[in-house]
Amino acid sequence: MKIIVLVKEVPDTYGDRKLNLATGLADRGAGDVVLDEIGERSLEVALSHADKNPGTEVVVVSMAPESAAATVRKGLAMGAGSAVQVVDEALHGADLGLTAEVLAAAIKRTGFDLVITGNLSTDGVGGVIPAMIAELLDVPQLTALSSVQISADSVSGTRIADAATLTVSAPLPALISVTEALPDARFPNFKGIMAAKKKPFETLSLADLGVVAEDPAAARSIMTAISEKPPRAAGVKITDEGDAGEKVAEFLIANRLA
C-alpha cells in the first residue's frame, strides 16, 4: 500500500504572524516557520499503520518554496520513506484552486492508494483543499475524521457532527482528512534524522506536472483591500455606584451584544 501524506510549512503559531500589506500574502520572514502540526498528525496516522503493516510505503508531498526543503525533510526524519516537493516561482501567491490542482497532479504522478491530510492548515485555514483534491482525483473523501482505521482495501473512521457521531467508510483508493483529535506525532530521533539525509527527495516544477499557471494572484483571485489589524484597545471599566447593572446593559446594547 502506498500512502501519500500532505504536509505544509507554516508560520509558527506561537510567534508573530503578519501579512505583507503590499501583496496580502503571509510574511513568512516575520518569524519562525515549522511543519504544520495537523500535517504531523496526518503523518502519524500513516506511520502507525506502516509500523503494523510491513510493505506500506509512506510518501510526504508538499507544495512549498525551495527554502522549505528542510522543514519537509522533517517528515522523512519522522519515518516517511520518501518526499516530493513542488517548487515553482509561478506558485507564489497561489490560491486554493491552483494549490489543489498542483497537489492533485503531484499525487497522480507519484501514485497512491490512500491520501491523508489535515482538515485545515493553521495559516490559510481554508478547510476545502481535501475535498477539492478528492474531486480532482475522482476518489471518495472522508473528511474531518476524529479516528481512522485502515485495512487492505478500505478506510473508515468517525466524524463528530453537532448532533451525532458518524461512522463513515470508503473503498481504496480514497482521501481522508483528520482533525486534532488524532494522536500527537512522534518526535524524530537521532537515527531518523541521519537516515532522512539519504532518503529519496524529489523536487518537481509545474512543467514536470503538466500544470500551466498564469499569475495566480491576478488570474485566479482578486484582493480588494487589506489593512493591518488595529491595536487592541483598552476595555471599558464600570465602577459600581448602584447603577452598574444599567451601565452593563447600555454597553451591551451599544455594541449590539444584547
N, C-alpha and C positions, 0 to 999 in steps of 0.2 A: 504494500500500500504506500502511495506517495501522498504526503500531507503538506500542503502549502500553508504557511503562516504569514499573514501580512503584518509588518511592523513599520513603525514610523518614528523618526527623530522629532522631538517636540521641545519647546522651551520648558525648562524645569518649573513645575507648578509651585515649588517652594521659593522661587525667585521672582524678580520683576518681569512682567510680560508686557511688552509695548508694541504699538503699531507704528509703522512708518507713515507719518501724516501726508507724505507726498504720494505714496503708492497705495496705501490702505492695506499693505501686507504686514505680516508679523515681522518685527525687527528681531531676527534670530541672533544678532550680535549683541543684544542688550543684556544677556545673561547666559547662564549655563544651559546646555542642551542635553537631553537624556533620551533613552529609549522609552517610548510611551508605556506606562505601567499596564494599560489594558492589553497592549501588544505582548508584553511579557507574560501576562496571564494566559493569553491565547496560545503562546508558545509552550507554556507549562502543560496545557491540555494535550498538545501533540506529543510532547516529550514523555509524559506519564503513560500515554498509550504505547509509545515506542519502547519504553522500558519493559513493558509486559508482553510485547509482541515483536520478537526479533524479525528483522527484514523490513521493518517500517522505515521509510525514508522521509525525513523532515527537512523541508527547504524553507528558508525565510526569504520573503520578497518585499522589496521596498522601492518606492519612488522618492528620491531624495537627491539633494545636491551632492557633488563629489566629496565635499567635506564631511558628509555624514557616514562615510565608509566605516570609520572606527566605531561609531555607535551601532551600525547594523551588524558589525562583526561581533558585538556582544552576544547576539543570538547564536552565533557559532560557538562561542565560549560556554554558553549555557547548555549546548548539546546538539543543536541542529547540525545536519550533515553538510549542508552547502547553503550558499546565499546568492541571490540575484538582486542587483540594484540597477534601477533605471535612472540614468543621468543624462540630462539634455537641457541646454540653456533655454530652449523653447518652452520648457515646462515651468519656468519661473512665473509664479502668479497663476498657475493652472487652477481652474475652478473644479467643482465636484464632478461635473460631467466628463471633462477631459481626464481627470485623475482616474475615474472608474474605467474609462476606455483604455488607458495606458496599462493599468494594473491587470485588467482582464486579458489584454494582449500578452502581457508577460506570463500570466498564469497558463494561458493556452500554449504558449511556446515551450514552457517548462514541462507541462503535463501534470495531471493531478487526479487523485481520487476524492480528496476532501480539501476544502479551503476553510481555514479558521481565521477569524479576525475579531477585533474588539467591536463592541456595539457602536462606539463613537470615540474619536480621539479627543485629547484634552486641549488641543489648540483650536481646531476648526469647529468641533462639536456639531458637525452636520448630522451625523447619525443615519445617513442614507447611502453611504458608499457600499455596505454589504449587499443591500437589495439591488443597487444598480449593477454591481459586478455580477451577481447571480443572474440577472436578466440578460446581460451581455454574454454570459457563459451558457445560458439556456439550461440551468440546473436548478433543482429545488433549493429553497432557502429556509433555514430555521434561525430566526433572529432573536436576540436578547435572551439567550439561554442562561439559566442560573445553575444548571447541571448538565453534564454531557456524558453520553455513553456511545462508544464507537465499536462496531462489530465489523466483520469482514466485508459485509455487503450493505450496511446501513448505518445511520447515525440517528440518535434520539436524544431527548433532553426535556427539561422542564422550563416553562416560561411563566413568570409571575405576572398576572394581569391585575387590574383593580379589584375585581370581584372573584377571582378564581386562580388556581394554579393549573396550567395547561400542560399536558404531556403530548409532545409532538415528535414525529419521526419522518425520515425520508430515506429512500434508497440512494446508494452512491452511484455516480459522483454527485456531490452536493456541496453547499456552502453554509457555514454556520457562523453566527456572531455571538460572543459571550459578554457577560456583564461582570461587574466587580464582585459578584457573589462567588465566583470561581476562586480556587486557592491562590495564595501568593506564589510568585515564581521562585524557582530555586536560584541560589547565588552561584555565579561561575566560580569554580575552584581553580587553583593554580594549574592543574593538569589540563583543564578545559581551556584556559586562556592560552596556554602554549600550543595546544592542539589546533586551536582556531586559526593560527597563523598559516597552517598547512592545508586547511580545508578549501575546497573549490569556492571561489568568489567571482561570479560573472558580472561584468558591467555592460549594460545594454543602452543603446540610444533609440530614439524614435525611429530612425531608419531601420535598425535591426528588427523592430516590431512591426514595421509597415504602417505606422500611425503618422498621419500628417496633421500638424498643429499650426494654425495661424497664431498670431499674437493672442494668447488666451485671455489676457486682461481686456483686450479691445474687442475680440471677435465673439467671445462666449459669455461674457458677463460685463455689466456696466456698474461702476462705482459712482453713485450720485453725490455723496458727501461723506466727509469724515472729519472728526474733531476729537481732540484729546478729552478724556473724561475729566469733568471739573473736580477740583479738590473737595474732599469731604468736608462738609460744613458742620459746625458745632450743633449739637442737639438743643432742643428747647427745654429749658428748665422751668418747672412750675413750682412756686412756693405756696404751700397750703395756708391760706389765710381764711379758711372756712368756705372758700369757693373753688377749691381745686377740682372738684368734680365737673363744675361748669366749664372751667378752663380746658380740661382734658377733652370734654365733648366738643367745645368750639374748635380745638386744634384738629380733632379727627374730622370734623365736618369741613373745615377749611382745606384740608389736604385730601379730601374725598376718600377717607378711610372708614367712614361710617355711613 
